[in-house]
Amino acid sequence: MRSITDESGSTLVAVLAIITAVLLIGSALFILGTGEADVVEYTVDSAQAFYLAEAGQEAAQSILQELAKEDPPIYPESGAMEDQALGGGTYDVQADKVAGLYPWLIEYEIVSTGQIDGVSRTVTSRIRRETFAQYLYFSNQASDIWFTTGDSLYGRVHSNGKIKIDGDPWFGKKVTSAHPTITIKHGSDPVFEEGYELDVDEVTFPNAREIEETMKSQAQHGGLYGGRLRGNKAYYEVVLGRNGRTGTLSFRSYSKVGRKYKWSGWTDVDLSTFNGVIWSEEPVEIEGTLDGTLTLGSADDIWITDDLLYEGSTPGYGPDDDCDDILGLVAAKDIIVADTPANRHDCEIHAHMLALWKSFEVEHYNHGSPRGDLTIWGGFAQYKVGAVGTFNKWGQVSGYNKDYHFDSRLSGLSPPGYPETNRYIMVSWSEAE
């Protein structure tokens, strides 16, 4: 009997130990499960708070976008929204106009905080008014111009009109069109490295008179202003870095004196001595090498008579990594690559160009032998697509092949006083830790 009792007591102790262990494990699993549930709940709340903060960002940007579309545009100094309810949580937003690196560009800082169930996250962004310099190739109307074999465009391409393809052009960035269809001729094999999108919102093209008034005022108040000249054949000639003098521009005028047209003497100007904006009431011819930042505008045509290069560049390869030169050309009428001896074998242009009345185009594009490549580092925007050459099924017949490269520095900056679109672009984004 003693041995049976001892065994029973031992068994009871073992059972109690097992029960205790099970209870301890169960308690631990319960505590662990509860902790994991809390972690999951916090993770979900944190994600929702982030989405609320992003919703606040989008709301503020949308309001600023609509205000910018007013006539005239409205750019408030600041604005706020508090306790905006959304999806079981709220967001607060504060938007303030700030002084950016480039004083001629309007910029806002937007701070948005999303909150839900005691969890909050804060996102800060900076947005800047988009200018036409952010496009490699922009046309308000597409007309009858085609992209063809040999055309190479590395940068944003947009048309408010219809895009047409005949051959095997190459597009390095996304192509967009406000038109619902695209024409691709049978047998063509275009390359869209980042695809294309149709039926997007139109980008409002600027009004020439408004741009003229704005740039004329900038030129007359801290810039350079070229007034009317005598004679209907009068124009200004501008040479950048004339005679190797970097950081300068030189200009002279050709106008009627008495019964004859005569040249004036050269005037040399240091680029650092004015605000970087020039406006001319007459046509302008321009060439040379720029060392600095400059926007040249004309109430008439701008003619490019030879290469336009940056001092901080390698010809054929565009701006160097440390280049700080920026050129903008704005013509109330057309921007034309002139049919000069210098331009009959290739032409290279480092600039962003805007033709408000009609086009960026080539003089006598359909005459003579092929002229090689028209190489652009920067881009252009135009009301209506202009021609730069002609082609047939065997290739180039006259004019130039297109070799267009976007200047990546223009993703977030522009030449001084350059015309804006009706949009904003994001230049920075961060989340508070």
C-alpha positions, 0 to 999 in steps of 0.5 A, spaced: 500 500 500 505 504 501 508 503 494 501 505 491 500 511 495 507 514 493 506 512 486 499 516 486 503 522 489 508 522 484 503 522 478 499 527 482 505 532 482 507 530 475 500 532 472 500 538 476 506 540 473 503 539 466 497 543 468 501 549 470 506 548 464 500 548 460 497 554 463 503 558 463 504 557 456 497 559 454 498 565 458 504 567 454 500 565 448 495 570 450 499 575 452 503 574 445 497 574 441 494 580 445 501 584 443 501 582 436 494 584 435 496 591 438 502 591 433 497 589 428 492 595 430 498 600 430 501 598 424 494 599 420 493 605 424 500 608 422 498 606 415 492 610 415 495 616 418 500 616 412 494 616 407 491 621 411 497 626 411 498 624 403 490 626 402 492 633 406 497 634 401 493 632 395 487 637 397 492 643 398 496 642 392 489 641 388 487 648 391 493 651 389 492 648 382 485 651 381 487 658 384 493 658 379 488 657 373 484 664 375 485 670 371 489 673 373 492 667 377 492 667 385 498 665 389 496 666 396 502 667 402 499 662 406 493 657 408 491 652 412 485 646 413 484 643 420 481 637 423 478 635 416 475 628 417 476 623 412 475 615 413 475 615 420 481 620 421 482 627 420 488 631 417 491 638 418 494 642 413 499 648 412 501 651 406 506 657 406 509 660 400 517 660 401 523 663 397 526 658 393 533 657 390 530 661 384 527 667 386 523 667 379 519 661 381 513 660 385 514 655 391 510 652 396 512 648 402 506 644 405 506 640 411 500 635 412 499 631 418 494 625 419 491 622 425 487 616 427 486 613 434 492 617 437 497 615 431 499 621 427 504 621 421 507 628 418 509 629 411 512 635 408 513 637 401 515 643 396 512 644 390 514 649 385 510 652 379 512 648 372 514 652 367 515 650 359 522 648 361 520 642 364 518 639 357 523 636 352 518 637 346 511 640 347 506 642 342 499 646 342 497 643 335 500 637 332 498 639 325 501 635 319 508 633 322 510 626 323 516 623 328 520 618 323 526 614 323 532 617 326 528 621 330 531 621 337 527 624 343 530 623 350 525 627 355 518 629 356 514 629 350 507 632 350 502 635 345 495 638 346 494 635 339 495 628 335 501 625 335 503 621 328 508 616 327 511 614 320 517 609 321 522 607 327 523 614 332 525 613 339 522 616 345 526 615 352 521 618 356 513 617 357 509 621 351 503 624 352 497 627 348 491 630 350 488 627 343 484 621 344 488 617 338 495 616 335 497 615 328 502 610 327 503 608 320 503 600 318 510 598 318 512 603 323 516 600 329 516 606 334 520 605 341 516 608 347 521 606 353 516 609 358 510 608 354 505 613 352 498 616 354 492 619 350 487 623 352 490 626 358 488 633 360 491 639 356 496 643 358 494 651 357 499 654 352 501 661 354 498 668 352 503 671 347 501 678 349 501 677 357 508 674 356 510 680 352 508 684 358 511 680 363 518 680 360 518 687 358 517 689 365 522 685 367 527 687 362 525 694 364 526 693 371 533 690 372 534 687 365 536 689 358 531 692 354 531 693 346 526 698 344 524 699 337 528 701 331 527 705 325 526 701 318 522 694 317 528 690 316 531 692 322 534 687 328 538 686 333 544 681 333 547 678 340 553 674 340 554 670 347 562 670 349 564 674 343 571 674 342 572 669 348 570 673 353 566 669 358 560 671 362 558 677 357 554 678 351 555 683 346 549 686 341 549 691 336 543 693 331 542 694 324 537 699 322 535 705 317 539 711 318 537 716 313 536 712 307 540 707 308 541 701 313 547 701 318 550 697 323 551 700 330 557 699 334 558 693 339 555 694 346 558 689 351 555 687 357 557 683 363 551 678 365 552 678 372 550 686 372 543 685 371 537 680 372 538 675 367 532 677 362 532 681 356 526 683 351 527 686 344 521 689 340 525 687 334 527 680 331 534 678 334 539 673 331 543 670 336 549 665 337 555 663 341 557 660 348 553 662 354 557 663 361 551 664 366 543 664 366 539 668 361 532 669 358 532 673 351 525 674 349 523 678 342 516 681 340 518 678 333 522 672 331 529 669 334 534 667 329 539 662 331 545 663 326 550 658 329 551 653 335 548 656 342 553 652 347 554 652 354 561 654 357 560 648 362 559 643 357 562 638 352 559 639 345 556 633 342 555 631 350 551 637 353 552 640 359 557 637 364 555 635 371 557 641 374 554 646 369 551 652 372 549 655 365 541 656 363 539 659 357 531 661 355 529 663 348 522 666 348 519 669 341 512 672 340 512 669 333 517 664 331 524 661 333 528 659 327 534 655 325 537 660 320 540 657 313 547 659 314 553 656 312 555 655 319 548 651 320 549 647 314 553 641 317 549 640 324 547 645 329 547 644 336 543 648 341 543 648 349 537 652 351 530 651 352 525 655 347 518 657 347 515 660 340 508 663 342 505 665 335 507 659 331 513 654 331 520 652 332 523 651 325 528 650 320 529 655 315 529 652 308 528 645 311 525 642 304 531 645 300 538 642 299 541 636 301 541 633 308 544 638 313 546 632 319 543 632 326 539 638 329 542 636 336 538 640 342 540 639 349 534 643 353 527 643 349 522 647 346 515 648 346 511 651 340 504 653 339 504 649 332 509 644 330 514 646 325 518 642 320 526 641 321 526 637 315 523 632 309 524 625 309 521 619 304 522 611 305 529 611 304 531 616 310 532 624 310 531 628 304 533 635 306 534 639 313 536 635 319 535 629 323 532 630 330 537 629 336 533 632 342 536 631 349 532 633 355 537 637 360 535 634 366 537 640 370 531 643 368 526 638 372 526 642 377 529 649 375 528 654 369 531 660 366 530 667 369 523 669 368 521 663 364 513 662 362 509 658 366 504 652 365 498 652 369 501 646 374 505 645 379 511 640 380 514 636 386 521 638 388 522 635 394 518 630 399 520 628 406 516 624 412 518 627 419 521 621 424 
